């Protein structure tokens, strides 16, 4: 007699920590219990298998604590981190506020990709709303390339700017910032790219960052911000939260653009990014701007808005 055995699925997930998987499974069972429909006829065995599979997925995606899963499910602006935990945030806020109050000319210097453009847009809009004298500069991709360059800095200074705020760029522009200081241009850097590092003889590592007012970057080794994977527009979002003192206000005004920049820069949709994107997409669905509506219509996606649609449109 031939024994009819069910072949083992090749999709079975494995992890290196079954104790943690069990802990996650127990949490998920408690989380979903009050959310199950009374008419649900799924067997207990199937549910447990589902919770185990989901737990292994979470673990394999880098989740190590129950709190991380709670944050994944419970999307709320109240769960976002304090913007002043970012390095140099206080110095950046004080200098920008001083420039606004004294009517200095401010230029926002960005990048030509979606992350850079959305970063420029929300900071420029905010500064205009404050009554600031503000301009913006996005370098040409082919003529100037990425990042700060001396010719652009010279033109910006000649046009009367005294404070330059970079978005999505600037962390490695050590020499360019020296040049800017020499021509009377002060700089606040907001960025999310890796810093240059110096490996010392004693085995320690020192970050090499520009000598300027502030370098607001969650990837700075000397910082202690809880989440390092913000997009450039995410860092600007945190700057605006610090300037206004209201996360909800900033999300209401600019959440759509912050979500678009975060998705387009292919940032991991976990932690703060997940909350930002979920809230931002909800804003797009409820109160879409004229420009975004035109883009969605032109791409044939006006009836469907999701992170995938935004990423590939």
Helices and strands as residue ranges (DSSP letters): H 18-33, H 44-60, H 66-73, G 77-79, G 83-85, H 89-101, E 105-110, H 114-129, E 133-138, H 150-158, E 163-167, H 174-182, E 186-190, E 196-199, E 205-208, E 214-216, H 232-244, H 247-264, H 271-286, H 290-298, H 307-312
